[in-house]
Amino acid sequence: MKFNPLLYLVTDSTKYDMQKFLTTLEAACKGGVTLVQLREKERSSRDFLEFAKACKKVTDKFNIPLIINDRVDIALACDAAGVHVGAEDMPVADVRRLLGPDKIVGATTKTVVAAEEAYKEGADYLGVGAIYPTTTKVKTVLTSIETLDEICKTVPIPVVAIGGLNAENISVLENSSISGIAVVSAIMYAQDPKAETTKIKKLVEDIAR
């Protein structure tokens, strides 16, 4: 499946009810996000699936691929575009085997060795970071710009920088070879998500290769 990783929104619904969350997601889609990952670590399977189906109605309207974090079963149940896995989730090779060749598989990597392994196992893109400390409920291990660049040069698939990135600090990536950036709070908790998305996208367009 074709996809554009230029501006990758990773969701965080912890402060929202479903309607406010979907309104924010739609504003981000209107503002120009090119890929969306639904990340719901705390929800039950049934609740996660309900959320995923509702999100997919929004992303489908804008022809934006929806990626599900970690849960292959949820992705299959809602016919999402793919799955993203971290180092402690299901191995990339198993995700690829379960999803088949036509879905998108993404992986979080922090080292060149891990990046090479994920690529060989069938990943379509890599999320690399954290570039800055994050406020999301995930373990933050910072990744240097030098390591990010080395990964970009080592694997032939898109590399997306992630971790605390926003309109004020993404200039640190100007000389890197990234294909895009992933953001969470900068869009999810912006006062005007559509305007902030548009602003960030214009900045990323000048940086991404």
DAJO-V598589 format. One record per pair of residues at least 24 apart in sequence whose C-alpha atoms are under 10 Angstrom apart, sorted by sequence separation. I is the first residue (numbers start at 0). J is the second residue. D is the distance in whole Angstrom. If there is no record, write none. Layout:
BEGIN
[[I | J | D] [I | J | D]]
END
This chain:
BEGIN
[[7 | 31 | 10] [8 | 32 | 6] [34 | 58 | 9] [48 | 72 | 9] [49 | 73 | 9] [52 | 76 | 9] [53 | 77 | 9] [55 | 79 | 7] [70 | 94 | 9] [71 | 95 | 10] [74 | 98 | 9] [78 | 102 | 10] [79 | 103 | 9] [80 | 104 | 9] [81 | 105 | 8] [82 | 106 | 9] [83 | 107 | 8] [84 | 108 | 10] [92 | 116 | 10] [96 | 120 | 10] [127 | 151 | 9] [139 | 163 | 10] [148 | 172 | 9] [151 | 175 | 8] [152 | 176 | 8] [179 | 203 | 7] [6 | 31 | 8] [7 | 32 | 6] [8 | 33 | 8] [9 | 34 | 9] [10 | 35 | 7] [11 | 36 | 10] [12 | 37 | 9] [33 | 58 | 10] [48 | 73 | 6] [51 | 76 | 9] [52 | 77 | 6] [54 | 79 | 10] [55 | 80 | 9] [69 | 94 | 9] [72 | 97 | 9] [91 | 116 | 9] [92 | 117 | 8] [95 | 120 | 8] [96 | 121 | 9] [125 | 150 | 9] [147 | 172 | 9] [151 | 176 | 6] [152 | 177 | 9] [178 | 203 | 9] [179 | 204 | 8] [5 | 31 | 10] [6 | 32 | 5] [7 | 33 | 6] [8 | 34 | 6] [9 | 35 | 6] [10 | 36 | 6] [11 | 37 | 8] [12 | 38 | 8] [13 | 39 | 9] [32 | 58 | 10] [44 | 70 | 9] [47 | 73 | 7] [48 | 74 | 8] [51 | 77 | 7] [52 | 78 | 9] [71 | 97 | 8] [72 | 98 | 10] [91 | 117 | 6] [92 | 118 | 10] [94 | 120 | 9] [95 | 121 | 6] [125 | 151 | 9] [148 | 174 | 9] [149 | 175 | 9] [150 | 176 | 9] [151 | 177 | 6] [177 | 203 | 10] [178 | 204 | 9] [180 | 206 | 10] [5 | 32 | 8] [6 | 33 | 5] [7 | 34 | 5] [8 | 35 | 5] [9 | 36 | 5] [10 | 37 | 5] [11 | 38 | 7] [12 | 39 | 8] [48 | 75 | 10] [50 | 77 | 10] [51 | 78 | 9] [52 | 79 | 9] [71 | 98 | 8] [75 | 102 | 10] [86 | 113 | 9] [90 | 117 | 8] [91 | 118 | 9] [92 | 119 | 8] [93 | 120 | 8] [94 | 121 | 9] [95 | 122 | 8] [135 | 162 | 9] [144 | 171 | 8] [148 | 175 | 6] [149 | 176 | 9] [150 | 177 | 9] [151 | 178 | 9] [179 | 206 | 8] [180 | 207 | 8] [4 | 32 | 9] [5 | 33 | 6] [6 | 34 | 7] [7 | 35 | 6] [8 | 36 | 6] [9 | 37 | 6] [10 | 38 | 6] [11 | 39 | 7] [13 | 41 | 9] [33 | 61 | 9] [34 | 62 | 9] [35 | 63 | 7] [36 | 64 | 9] [37 | 65 | 7] [38 | 66 | 9] [39 | 67 | 9] [40 | 68 | 8] [44 | 72 | 9] [45 | 73 | 9] [48 | 76 | 7] [49 | 77 | 9] [51 | 79 | 8] [74 | 102 | 10] [91 | 119 | 9] [92 | 120 | 5] [93 | 121 | 9] [94 | 122 | 9] [95 | 123 | 10] [133 | 161 | 9] [134 | 162 | 9] [135 | 163 | 9] [144 | 172 | 7] [147 | 175 | 8] [148 | 176 | 6] [178 | 206 | 8] [179 | 207 | 5] [3 | 32 | 9] [4 | 33 | 6] [5 | 34 | 8] [6 | 35 | 9] [7 | 36 | 7] [8 | 37 | 9] [9 | 38 | 7] [10 | 39 | 8] [11 | 40 | 10] [21 | 50 | 9] [25 | 54 | 9] [28 | 57 | 8] [29 | 58 | 10] [32 | 61 | 10] [33 | 62 | 9] [34 | 63 | 6] [35 | 64 | 6] [36 | 65 | 6] [37 | 66 | 6] [38 | 67 | 7] [39 | 68 | 7] [40 | 69 | 9] [44 | 73 | 8] [48 | 77 | 7] [91 | 120 | 6] [92 | 121 | 6] [125 | 154 | 9] [132 | 161 | 10] [133 | 162 | 6] [134 | 163 | 7] [147 | 176 | 8] [148 | 177 | 8] [166 | 195 | 8] [173 | 202 | 10] [177 | 206 | 8] [178 | 207 | 5] [179 | 208 | 8] [3 | 33 | 6] [4 | 34 | 6] [20 | 50 | 10] [24 | 54 | 8] [28 | 58 | 7] [31 | 61 | 9] [33 | 63 | 6] [34 | 64 | 6] [35 | 65 | 5] [36 | 66 | 4] [37 | 67 | 5] [38 | 68 | 5] [39 | 69 | 9] [40 | 70 | 10] [90 | 120 | 8] [91 | 121 | 7] [92 | 122 | 8] [124 | 154 | 9] [130 | 160 | 7] [131 | 161 | 8] [132 | 162 | 6] [133 | 163 | 5] [144 | 174 | 9] [145 | 175 | 9] [147 | 177 | 8] [165 | 195 | 9] [166 | 196 | 9] [169 | 199 | 9] [173 | 203 | 9] [176 | 206 | 8] [177 | 207 | 5] [178 | 208 | 5] [2 | 33 | 8] [3 | 34 | 7] [4 | 35 | 9] [25 | 56 | 10] [26 | 57 | 10] [27 | 58 | 10] [32 | 63 | 8] [33 | 64 | 8] [34 | 65 | 7] [35 | 66 | 6] [36 | 67 | 6] [37 | 68 | 6] [38 | 69 | 8] [39 | 70 | 9] [86 | 117 | 10] [91 | 122 | 7] [109 | 140 | 8] [124 | 155 | 9] [125 | 156 | 7] [126 | 157 | 9] [127 | 158 | 7] [128 | 159 | 9] [129 | 160 | 8] [130 | 161 | 6] [131 | 162 | 5] [132 | 163 | 6] [133 | 164 | 8] [144 | 175 | 7] [165 | 196 | 10] [172 | 203 | 9] [175 | 206 | 8] [176 | 207 | 7] [177 | 208 | 6] [2 | 34 | 7] [17 | 49 | 10] [21 | 53 | 8] [25 | 57 | 6] [28 | 60 | 9] [29 | 61 | 8] [31 | 63 | 10] [33 | 65 | 10] [34 | 66 | 8] [35 | 67 | 8] [36 | 68 | 6] [37 | 69 | 10] [38 | 70 | 9] [109 | 141 | 8] [110 | 142 | 8] [123 | 155 | 9] [124 | 156 | 5] [125 | 157 | 6] [126 | 158 | 6] [127 | 159 | 6] [128 | 160 | 6] [129 | 161 | 5] [130 | 162 | 5] [131 | 163 | 5] [132 | 164 | 9] [166 | 198 | 7] [167 | 199 | 9] [170 | 202 | 8] [173 | 205 | 8] [174 | 206 | 7] [175 | 207 | 8] [176 | 208 | 6] [17 | 50 | 8] [21 | 54 | 7] [24 | 57 | 8] [25 | 58 | 8] [28 | 61 | 7] [109 | 142 | 6] [110 | 143 | 10] [123 | 156 | 6] [124 | 157 | 5] [125 | 158 | 5] [126 | 159 | 5] [127 | 160 | 5] [128 | 161 | 5] [129 | 162 | 4] [130 | 163 | 7] [131 | 164 | 7] [165 | 198 | 10] [166 | 199 | 5] [169 | 202 | 8] [170 | 203 | 9] [173 | 206 | 5] [174 | 207 | 9] [175 | 208 | 8] [20 | 54 | 9] [24 | 58 | 8] [28 | 62 | 9] [108 | 142 | 10] [109 | 143 | 9] [122 | 156 | 8] [123 | 157 | 7] [124 | 158 | 6] [125 | 159 | 6] [126 | 160 | 6] [127 | 161 | 6] [128 | 162 | 6] [129 | 163 | 7] [130 | 164 | 7] [131 | 165 | 10] [165 | 199 | 7] [166 | 200 | 9] [169 | 203 | 8] [172 | 206 | 7] [173 | 207 | 8] [174 | 208 | 10] [18 | 53 | 10] [21 | 56 | 10] [22 | 57 | 9] [25 | 60 | 9] [28 | 63 | 8] [111 | 146 | 7] [114 | 149 | 10] [115 | 150 | 8] [118 | 153 | 10] [119 | 154 | 9] [122 | 157 | 10] [123 | 158 | 9] [124 | 159 | 8] [125 | 160 | 8] [126 | 161 | 6] [127 | 162 | 8] [128 | 163 | 9] [129 | 164 | 9] [164 | 199 | 10] [166 | 201 | 10] [167 | 202 | 10] [170 | 205 | 10] [171 | 206 | 10] [172 | 207 | 9] [173 | 208 | 10] [17 | 53 | 9] [21 | 57 | 7] [25 | 61 | 9] [66 | 102 | 10] [67 | 103 | 10] [69 | 105 | 10] [110 | 146 | 7] [111 | 147 | 8] [114 | 150 | 7] [118 | 154 | 7] [125 | 161 | 10] [126 | 162 | 9] [166 | 202 | 7] [170 | 206 | 8] [17 | 54 | 10] [21 | 58 | 10] [37 | 74 | 10] [66 | 103 | 8] [67 | 104 | 10] [68 | 105 | 9] [69 | 106 | 10] [109 | 146 | 8] [110 | 147 | 8] [111 | 148 | 10] [113 | 150 | 9] [114 | 151 | 9] [117 | 154 | 10] [118 | 155 | 8] [131 | 168 | 9] [165 | 202 | 10] [166 | 203 | 9] [169 | 206 | 9] [12 | 50 | 10] [65 | 103 | 9] [66 | 104 | 8] [67 | 105 | 10] [68 | 106 | 10] [84 | 122 | 10] [109 | 147 | 8] [111 | 149 | 7] [112 | 150 | 9] [115 | 153 | 7] [116 | 154 | 10] [118 | 156 | 8] [64 | 103 | 9] [66 | 105 | 9] [83 | 122 | 9] [108 | 147 | 10] [110 | 149 | 9] [111 | 150 | 5] [114 | 153 | 8] [115 | 154 | 6] [130 | 169 | 9] [82 | 122 | 10] [83 | 123 | 10] [85 | 125 | 10] [110 | 150 | 7] [111 | 151 | 9] [114 | 154 | 7] [115 | 155 | 10] [83 | 124 | 9] [84 | 125 | 10] [85 | 126 | 9] [109 | 150 | 9] [111 | 152 | 10] [112 | 153 | 9] [130 | 171 | 9] [37 | 79 | 10] [81 | 123 | 10] [83 | 125 | 9] [84 | 126 | 10] [108 | 150 | 9] [111 | 153 | 7] [114 | 156 | 10] [130 | 172 | 9] [36 | 79 | 10] [83 | 126 | 9] [111 | 154 | 9] [36 | 80 | 10] [114 | 158 | 9] [35 | 80 | 10] [36 | 81 | 9] [37 | 82 | 9] [38 | 83 | 9] [34 | 80 | 10] [36 | 82 | 8] [37 | 83 | 9] [36 | 83 | 8] [135 | 183 | 8] [159 | 207 | 9] [134 | 183 | 9] [135 | 184 | 8] [158 | 207 | 10] [108 | 158 | 10] [127 | 177 | 10] [133 | 183 | 9] [134 | 184 | 8] [158 | 208 | 10] [107 | 158 | 10] [126 | 177 | 10] [133 | 184 | 9] [157 | 208 | 9] [105 | 157 | 10] [106 | 158 | 10] [107 | 159 | 9] [105 | 158 | 10] [107 | 160 | 10] [125 | 178 | 10] [126 | 179 | 9] [127 | 180 | 9] [128 | 181 | 10] [107 | 161 | 9] [124 | 178 | 9] [126 | 180 | 8] [127 | 181 | 9] [126 | 181 | 8] [8 | 65 | 10] [9 | 66 | 9] [8 | 66 | 10] [9 | 67 | 10] [10 | 68 | 10] [9 | 68 | 9] [3 | 63 | 9] [4 | 64 | 10] [2 | 63 | 8] [3 | 64 | 9] [2 | 64 | 7] [1 | 64 | 9] [0 | 64 | 9] [2 | 80 | 9] [1 | 80 | 10] [0 | 80 | 8] [0 | 81 | 9] [40 | 136 | 9] [40 | 137 | 10] [0 | 100 | 9] [1 | 101 | 9] [0 | 101 | 6] [1 | 102 | 9] [2 | 103 | 8] [0 | 102 | 6] [1 | 103 | 8] [0 | 103 | 6] [7 | 126 | 10] [4 | 124 | 8] [2 | 123 | 10] [4 | 125 | 10] [1 | 123 | 10] [2 | 124 | 10] [4 | 126 | 10] [13 | 135 | 10] [0 | 123 | 10] [13 | 136 | 10] [11 | 135 | 8] [10 | 135 | 10] [11 | 136 | 9] [36 | 181 | 9] [33 | 179 | 10] [35 | 181 | 9] [34 | 181 | 9] [35 | 182 | 10] [36 | 183 | 10] [32 | 181 | 10] [32 | 182 | 10] [5 | 157 | 9] [7 | 159 | 8] [9 | 161 | 9] [4 | 157 | 7] [5 | 158 | 10] [6 | 159 | 9] [7 | 160 | 10] [3 | 157 | 9] [4 | 158 | 8] [5 | 159 | 8] [6 | 160 | 10] [7 | 161 | 9] [32 | 186 | 10] [4 | 159 | 7] [5 | 160 | 10] [30 | 186 | 10] [27 | 186 | 7] [26 | 186 | 9] [27 | 187 | 8] [26 | 187 | 10] [30 | 191 | 10] [32 | 193 | 9] [24 | 186 | 9] [30 | 192 | 7] [31 | 193 | 8] [23 | 186 | 8] [24 | 187 | 8] [29 | 192 | 9] [30 | 193 | 4] [31 | 194 | 9] [23 | 187 | 7] [27 | 191 | 9] [28 | 192 | 9] [29 | 193 | 6] [30 | 194 | 6] [31 | 195 | 10] [32 | 196 | 7] [23 | 188 | 9] [26 | 191 | 8] [27 | 192 | 6] [28 | 193 | 8] [29 | 194 | 9] [30 | 195 | 8] [31 | 196 | 6] [32 | 197 | 8] [23 | 189 | 9] [26 | 192 | 6] [27 | 193 | 5] [30 | 196 | 5] [31 | 197 | 6] [20 | 187 | 8] [23 | 190 | 10] [25 | 192 | 9] [26 | 193 | 5] [27 | 194 | 8] [29 | 196 | 9] [30 | 197 | 5] [31 | 198 | 9] [32 | 199 | 9] [33 | 200 | 9] [23 | 191 | 9] [24 | 192 | 8] [25 | 193 | 8] [26 | 194 | 8] [27 | 195 | 8] [28 | 196 | 8] [29 | 197 | 9] [30 | 198 | 8] [31 | 199 | 9] [32 | 200 | 7] [23 | 192 | 6] [24 | 193 | 9] [26 | 195 | 10] [27 | 196 | 6] [28 | 197 | 10] [30 | 199 | 9] [31 | 200 | 7] [22 | 192 | 10] [23 | 193 | 8] [26 | 196 | 8] [27 | 197 | 8] [30 | 200 | 8] [31 | 201 | 9] [5 | 177 | 9] [6 | 178 | 9] [7 | 179 | 7] [8 | 180 | 9] [9 | 181 | 7] [10 | 182 | 8] [11 | 183 | 7] [15 | 187 | 10] [4 | 177 | 10] [5 | 178 | 6] [6 | 179 | 6] [7 | 180 | 6] [8 | 181 | 6] [9 | 182 | 6] [10 | 183 | 6] [11 | 184 | 8] [14 | 187 | 10] [15 | 188 | 10] [4 | 178 | 6] [5 | 179 | 4] [6 | 180 | 5] [7 | 181 | 4] [8 | 182 | 5] [9 | 183 | 5] [10 | 184 | 8] [14 | 188 | 9] [3 | 178 | 9] [4 | 179 | 5] [5 | 180 | 6] [6 | 181 | 6] [7 | 182 | 6] [8 | 183 | 6] [9 | 184 | 9] [11 | 186 | 10] [12 | 187 | 8] [3 | 179 | 8] [4 | 180 | 7] [5 | 181 | 8] [6 | 182 | 8] [7 | 183 | 9] [8 | 184 | 9] [10 | 186 | 9] [11 | 187 | 7] [12 | 188 | 10] [4 | 181 | 8] [8 | 185 | 9] [9 | 186 | 9] [10 | 187 | 7] [11 | 188 | 9] [8 | 186 | 8] [9 | 187 | 9] [8 | 187 | 8] [8 | 196 | 9] [6 | 196 | 8] [6 | 197 | 10] [6 | 199 | 8] [7 | 200 | 10] [6 | 200 | 6] [5 | 200 | 8] [6 | 201 | 10] [6 | 203 | 7] [5 | 203 | 7] [6 | 204 | 9] [5 | 204 | 7] [5 | 206 | 10] [6 | 207 | 10] [5 | 207 | 7] [4 | 207 | 10] [5 | 208 | 9]]
END
